[in-house]
Amino acid sequence: MLLTEKDARTICDKLLNYVKADDASVGVTSENYGHLRFAANAYTTSGARENVSVGVTVWIDKKRGAASTNEIDDESLKATVALAEQLARISPVDREYMPTLPQQTYKPVNGYAEATSNISVTSRAKTINDVITACEKAKVVGAGFHQARGTASASATRNGNFFYERSSLVSLSTTARTPDGTSSGYFLRNHFDVAKLDTARVAHEAIRKALDARNPRVLEAGDYPAILEPQAVADLLSFFAFTFDARNAEEGRSPFSAPGGKTKLGQKIFDERIKVYSDPWHPDLPASRAAQGGLPAQKIHLVRNGVLENLVYSRFWAKQKGKEPTPGPVNNILESSQPPVALEDMIKSMDRGLLLGRFWYIRGVDPRVALQTGLTRDGIWYVEKGKIQYPVKNFRFNQSLIELLAPGNVDMIGKPERVGSSEGQGGNASLLPALKVKKFHFSSQSEAV
């Protein structure tokens, strides 16, 4: 059972009443969560969780202490506050301490669906049974993960701020493999409203990819023109909007850094069609009403017409630099300023290159150029003269995201879809398009399927 705003405020008020420290921030989160995992065309695990967690952070003489609990009786709340204060007394001075926010005004966001938060075991089982039936009919072996959660959270400060919000998320990932294990397909989608999650499409696409990826051929590693499906883009760029940090840029640790402690603000770094922004009230991607540091969220453009338009200043760094703090991004949206191009038309326009469905095991290499490495997985295809010719064995890649999106490298941009990174198992979401690029760097072959 999720906490109501009244119940959440009562807990926050109790915590603040117990605080004797100079300053404090408290929060409470309640959660309904359930999942169903399947493999080898059969259910494997099903689980549910209801939980309430409380967090307390205090400052005494600018020294910080924090503690948490998942018990909300009065004695537990008192003990958690006392532990936070005890830790603060023995901690070093928090050199980045900023007084907690006074009362702010937060614009409501509608990112919660009751049906998602309270999805029934029977409904989930029927959904997965349909996926398994489709796999059996296609003579492939299906596996995947279905999860749904609802959360209600509140935060309050000793200086008078309070906000409460609810959110929900449901996702389904499916991997389909041929019985001999040599060919694989994958698809993942999520939504805040379970009624809008197309689970039949998830199953169909995973199965189709598995069947289309049979008997792959070997291509040499190297630079290839490439089409990245939205899932592949999400695997690389799901958190891209959250990398526009002013401090990192000014300290020389960012692709947006310039010599002498300066930044590339105002420079055209990306293809002129590219827009990157955050919008809490986007109907397909509603997000939190509170941004970093508890500031009220706003729509913020980070890149417009390829130009770096904004960097995000935390309250601390803004004070150091004599600037206003930035209500940073709460979601991640990348789109084109021109009409989008359908994936099918991207394929028809390609003379030769690769179609990429998904990346995996992605790790950062050099944050100064946003260089990432990882593997292709679950099917890639060679395209020639506007047609998919045959599947290809997998590669390892090394690719700078700045170079990927740079002027001269982006050929076509599709319509954004709601999609999350596959390594995140659907627990995050962005609005991202398919991309056709002139060069993508494949460093070696891989034996992954």
N, C-alpha and C positions, 0 to 999 in steps of 0.2 A: 504494500500500500504506500503510494507516494505521499509525502508530506504536503499538506495544504500550506498556503502562504501564512495563514494564521499560526499553524503549528511551527513552521520554520522560524517565524519571527519570535515566537515565544522562546524557542531554544536559543536563538541568537541573543535575545535580551537577557536570559539567564546567564549565559556565558559572560556577557559584558558586565553584568552586575557583580560577578565573582572576581573580575579583574581588578587588581590593585596597582598594576603597572602604569607607566606614564601614557602608553598608547597601545592599541590592540586592534587586530583584525580577526574576526571569527567567521566561520562558515559551516554550513551543514548541507549534506547531499543525501538524498534517498534515491533508491534504485530498484526497479523491477527488471530482471534479466532472465532470458531463457535461450537455450540453444538446442539444436539437434544436428548431430554429425552422422554422416553416412559414408560407407566405403564398400567396395566389392558388391555394389547394387543391393546393399542391406543397411538397415539402421545399425549404428554402433553405440552411440551415447546420446542421452537426452538429459538435460539438467535445467534447474531453475535456481535463481538466487534473489532474495530480498535483503536489502541492507541499508543501514543508515550510518553515515560516517560524519564525524565532527572534527574540525581543525581549528586550532587556536595559535595565533602568533602574537607575541607581546614584545615591547621594547621598554627596557629599564635603563635610564641614562644612556640611551641610544644603543644599548646592547640587546641583541635579539635572541629570543627563545621560541621554540615551536613544539607542539605536541598534538596528538590526535587520538581518537578513540572511536569505537563503534557501539558504545553504550551511551544512552541518553537519559539515564536516571540522574537525579540531582547530585548524588555523591560522585558519580563518574565524571560529570561535567566539572564539578569543583576540583576533583583530583587532576583532571587534564589541564585546567587553568593553572593550578599550583605547580604542576610539572613544567609547564612552559615558562612560568616566572622563575622557577628554580634554575632552569637552563640559561635564562637570560642573565641572571646574576653572575654566572661563572663564564660567560661568553665574552669574546673580545668585542670592541665597539664595532657596530655595523657602519662602515664608512659610507655606505650608499643609502642610509636610512632617510626616508622621506615621511613626514607626518601622514597618517592615513587620511583618506579623503573625507571632507564633509559631505553633507547630503547632495546627491546628484539627481538629475532627471533622466530616466531611461525610457526610450520609446519602445512600446511592446513589439514583440516578434512572435509570429505564429509558426512555430516549428514543432508542434506537438500534436500527435494523433492518439486518442485514447485506445483505438483498436490495435495500434502498434504496441503500446505499452502493456496491454493486457491480452496479447495474442494467446489463444488457447492451444494446449498440447494437441488436441484433435485437429485443429486447423493446420498447425505446423506439420503434423504427420501426414495429412492429406497432400499438402504441397510437395513434400519430399517423395511421397509415394508416386505422384505424377512424374516427377523427375526420374525416379528409378525405372518406372514403366517405360518411359521414353528411351532410356539407355538400353534396357533389355530388348526393346523392339528394334533398335538400331544395331544390336549385337556389339555394344561397347560396354566397358566396365566404368561405372560412375562412382564418384566420390565427391564430397563437398561438405559445406558448413552453412547452416542457417542460424541466424541469431537475431534477436529483437530485444530492445531495451527501452525503458522509459526512465527519465531522471527528473527530479525536482530538487533545485538547489537554491540556497540563499546565502548572502554574505552581508556582514555588517561591520562597521568600524566604531571605535570609541568616539570618533569625531562626528558621528551622526549619520553616516551613510547606510543605506540598506537597499538591496534589490533581491528579487525572487524571480525565478523562471523555470519553465518546464521544457523538456525536449524529448524527442524519440528518434529511434533509428532501427531499421530492419534491413538485413542484407542476406544475399544468397550467393555463394561461390560454388561452381561446379567444375570438376575436372573429369573429362571422359577419355578413356584409353582403349585402344584396340586390345583384344585378348592376349596378343603376343607381346604387349608392352612396348612396341616400337613406335607408336604414334599416339599423340596426346593433344587434346584441345581444352581450353580453359575460358571461362567467362564469369564475370562478377558484376553485380549491380546492387545499389542500395537506395533507400528513400526514407524520409521521415514518416511517410504514410504507407502502411502495408498494402492498402488498396491500389497504390500506384506502382508497386514493385512487380514487374512483368517476369515472373518466375519461369513461365513457359519459354520466353525468349532466352533466358539464361541457359536453360537445358538445351534448347535447339542449337544455339550458337556453339556451346561446348562440344556437342556431338558432331556438328558439321565440321568444325575445325579438326577434330580427331580423325574423321574419315578423309578429309581433304589433305591431311598431313602424312598419309601413308607413303612409304617408299621414298624417303627424302634423299636428295643427292648432295654431294659434297661440293661446296664452293670455296675458293681460296679466301682467306681473310683479306681485308683491305677497306678502302673507302668506297661506299656505294650510295647512289641515290636511294632514298627510302621513304616509304609511307608508314607512319606510325598511327595505328588505330587509337581511339580514345583511351583504351586500357593501357597501352604502352606509354602514352603521354602522361597518364596519371601516375604510372610507376616511377616516372622521372620527375614530374612536376607537381605532385599533390600538395607539397608544402611550399611551393615557390613563392607565394605572396608573403610568407613569413620570413623570408631571407633578406628583406629590404631594411635592415637594421642600420640606423645612422651611426651608432657607436662603432660597430664592426667596420663600417666604411671609413670612418674618420681615423680609426686606429690601424688601417692598412690590412685588414683581415677579410676583405670582401671583394667580390668582382666589381663592386661599385666604388672602390677606393681609387684615388688619384694621388700622385706624388705630393709630398709636403703636407700630409694630413688633410688633404682636400678630397672631394668626392666628384663623381661624374654626374651629379645632379644637373638636369637640363640638357644632357647630351643624348643624341640618338644612338642608343646601344643596340636596339632590337629592330627587326623588320618594321617598316613604317605602318603596317596594318595592325600590329599587335597592341592590344590593350590588356593590362593586368590590373585588376581592382578587387576590392572587397565591398560587398553590399549585404548587410545583415537582413535586409527586407526583400531580397530576391526571392520570388515565389517558388523557384525550384531548389533553392539552397538557403533556406532561412537559417540564421546563425544566432549566436548569443547577443543579447542587448548590451553586454558589458565587454569592453576590449581590455587590452593589457593594463594592469595596475588598477582595474576597476573603473577606468574612464568610460563614459557612455560611448557605445559604438557609433560609428558614422560610416557613410559610404566614402571610401577613399580610393582615388586613382593613384596607382603606383607607377604604371607605364601607360602613356597615351600617345598614339601615333609613333610608337617606337621610342619615345623620349622618356628618360627616367624623370618622373615628375615629383615623386615624394620619397623620402626616407622616413623611417619610424623612429621618433625620439621618445624614449622612456621618460618618466617624470624626473628621474635622477639625472640622466644625460642632458635633458633639455635645460635643467637648472645650471649644469656645468657650462653649457654653451650659450646661455642667455636666450633660449628659444622657448616656444610653447610646446608642451608635450603633445604627442600624436596619438589619437585613438587608433591604434594599429589594427591590422586586418583581423577579422573574425571568420572569414572564409576566403576561398581562393578561386577566382574566376579569370579565365583567359579566353579572349574572343577576338575576332577580326572586325576591323572597322568597315570592311567591305562585305558584300554578300558571301555567305559560306559556300564551299564546294563540297558536293556529296562524295563519299568515299569511292563510290563506283566511278565517278568522273575522274577522280585522282588516278585510279588504276588505268582508265582508258587513256589518260594523257601521258602515262609513263613509257618512255622508250625502253629503258632497262633499269632494273633496280630490285629492291626487296620490299615486301609487305610484312610488317612486324606487328604481331598481336599482343605481345606481353614481354616484360622484362622481369628478372628475378635476381635475388641476392645482390642488391644494389648497395654500394658503399661509396661514401665521399672520399676523394683522393686529394684534391687541392681546392680549398674554399675560395681562394683568390680568383679562380676562374670557373668556379662551380663545376669542377671536373668530377665525373662519376664513373664508376666501373661496375659491371654486372654481366649477366648472361641473358640471352634470349631463351625462350622456353615455350613449350606447348604450341609449336607450329609457326614457321615462317615460310614465305613463298617467294620464288623468283618470278618477276614480272618482265615481260618483253613485248614491245609493240602493242601495248594497251591491253594485254591479256595475261592472266596468271598461268604460267607454264608448268611449274612443278614445285613441290615442297623442297626445302633446303635444310640440311643439318644445322645445328645451332652454333652460335658464336659467343665469344666474350667480347665486350665492347669497352672502350674508353672514350668518353664523350663529354666535352664541356657544354653545359646548358647555355652559356652565353653564346658560344659559337653556333650551337644548334639553332638559336632564335635570332641570330645576327642578320643584319641587312645583307642580301645577296644569297643567303642560304635557304630561306623559307620560300617555297614555291607556291603552295596552296594551303589554305586553312579551312577546316570544316566547321560544322555547327557544334557548339559546345554540348556535351552530355554530362549528366550527373554520374560521376564515376569516382571510385576510390582506389588507392594503391592496393595491389594484390598482397603485398607483404603486410599490410594493415588489416587483412581479412575482412575488408568492408567496413571497418570501424571508423573510417573517415570519408569525407566526400568533398569533391571539387566539381566545378563546371569547366570541362576541358574539351577541346576539339581534336579531331584527327589532324595530323600535319603531314604534308608532303615536303621533304627537304632535299636539297641537292647533294648533300654529303653527310654521311654518318660513318663513324670510325669503328670498324670491327678489327680487334687486335689479334685474335686467334680463333681457332675452331674449338668447339666444345662437344663433349659426348653426352651432354644432358638431353633428355627427350622433350 
